[in-house]
Structures are given as structure tokens and as C-alpha cells.
Amino acid sequence: RRFRSRDVLLTNMPPDTYPPRNDEAFALAVADGVGGAAFGELASLIALRSGWELTGSAFKWPFKVNESESLEVQESIRVFIRMIHRRLQAEAGPDSPLRGMGTTLTGALTIGMDAFIAHVGDSRAYVFRRGRLHRLTRDHTLAEQLVADGILHSIDEASSGFRSTLVNCLGGSFEDVEVDTCHVPLQDNDQLLLCTDGLTDMVSEADIAQMLAATATAQTVCQTLIDAALANGGRDNVTVVLAR
């Protein structure tokens, strides 16, 4: 969470002439490591820590998000993620035992009522609005690519191996990385959900929507989603972030 505030220290005007202003911005992220359990865990840690370090002071906070500001913010996000990709590649050089480690990364930056989504891999971002779940990202998997290329008609036709094979991630064996971004104007009572495929492989979007509709706290809903994934088989680690 970041803060931007202003207030008046000294004035001869009435106290209510200059009401103080406090703005908040939030960043949310999930990273799911690939390349072996230990190396994948390290890759996701490096990605999140690098993002924290790289954006420590390099953060433009527009007062109003118009089209040009939106494009600039998205390009900045893509630049930072490419820098994270290069850092992971440097850590896992050709002669390193860490060679091949990689990670997905799906994040959201909210500035007031504007959200910017950034995505690499097959973790997902959703917005839950007025009882409906809207997916904001596409999986960077071989199955999704085959559908996009017209080779398959739907994901249902793809084997489970194709659905889990990444064609884009941070680090790994990919020379370059493709970063998807989008701008989502938020509305009152929206919920932003970020999650790894450990949730979406085990729990249907219809069931996820039903759980998000609950009046429980965000923490309780997160735990409910995780418990549902584990109860349905829990074949992978499950990470869930929910913002309201």
C-alpha cells in the first residue's frame, strides 16, 4: 500500500478552507514457480522481491488516469516485468544449477478507482462485479495457443499436458517474455481476485463466483476457496489474493 497525502501546516484562513486529502494505491501479486519445487520457489521469491526493489521509488502516480496516462502506466509495468525476467535469467545462467527455473506473475496495481492488470503465465486475475465473475487474463499455455491458432476449437479438446505446458513465463528457457496488461476502471463493490492455477484447475469459475458472493470477510473467502481446491484434489499449491 502506498499513500499520497497533503495538508496545510499554517494559514490565516479558516481551518475548513483546505480539507486534507489522503489517497491510497495498492499492489497485489501472485507468482507460481516452475522448474522443480525448490527452484520454482526460489524463482517466485526472486520475482516478487525484485518487483518490490525495482518499484521502490520509480512509481508515477497520476492525479487523473486519462488514456495517455493509462498507456504510460502499462508500459512502465511491462518494462519492470522485463527487468525481472532478465534478473531471473542472470541468476540461472547456462552453468548454474538453477538453470531453467521460472515463474508466473500476475499482478494488479490500483490507483483510486483504476486498476492495471499485468500478467505472465497461467496464474489468473478476475473481477467479480454484480454477481458475475469476469476473467481479465488469458493463460499462456500450449492449449490456449492452439485454440488461438485455430488448431483446436476449445480448451476442452486439449490434453491435460497441453493445458499445463507454459509457452511464456519469467525466467525459464525463454529468451524474451510477453507481458499482457490491461486497464480496468473499477466500480463500487467490485472484488479483484488473483490466484494460481492450483485454484482454477480444481474449482470451477461458477463455484468461485458463488464463494465470492458470500458476505464473509475477504480472509474467510480466501480460505474457503483454498479449502475447496484442496477438497477437490489439491494437485498443486494454491495461492489466492482477494481485494474489495
ABEGO torsion letter per residue (X at the ends): XBBBBBBBABBABBAAABBBBBBBBBBBBBBBBBGEAAAAAAAAAAAAAAAAAAAAABBBBBABBBAAAAAAAAAAAAAAAAAAAAAAAAABBAABAABGBBBBBBBBBBBEABBBBBBBEABBBBBBBGGBBBBABBBBBAAAAAAAAGABABAAABBAAAAABBABBBEEABABBBBBBBBBBBBBGBBBBBBBAAAAAABBAAAAAAAAABABBAAAAAAAAAAAAAAAGGABBBBBBBBX
